[in-house]
Amino acid sequence: MLEYIKHRQKLLEKKWDEEEKKMAEEAEKEEARVAKIEAEARHKQFLLERQEDERLRQRHIQRQEKIA
């Protein structure tokens, strides 16, 4: 009977270890996915800011040309 209990305990520990490893891998994948989304959002924001800067620069040039 004791042998059976020890055997079951080992099986359960192995199962728990595998589940823990799987959860860690899933968490790592999720972190990578979130990091990618955040990087894409930062890039999009950068492009929008650059576009706005260019618009303001063109507006400034047009004003300067009107004055001249």
TAWOUR-V178268 format. One record per backbone hydrogen bond with DSSP energy under -1.0 kcal/mol. CO is the residue of the C=O (numbers start at 1). NH is the residue of the N-H. Records with the same first field share a line. If there is no record, write none. Layout:
CO->NH / NH
This chain:
1->5
2->6
3->7
4->8
5->9
6->10
7->11
8->12
9->13
10->14
11->15
12->16
13->17
14->18
15->19
16->20
17->21
18->22
19->23
20->24
21->25
22->26
23->27
24->28
25->29
26->30
27->31
28->32
29->33
30->34
31->35
32->36
33->37
34->38
35->39
36->40
37->41
38->42
39->43
40->44
41->45
42->46
43->47
44->48
45->49
46->50
47->51
48->52
49->53
50->54
51->55
52->56
53->57
54->58
55->59
56->60
57->61
58->62
59->63
60->64
61->65
62->66
63->67
64->68
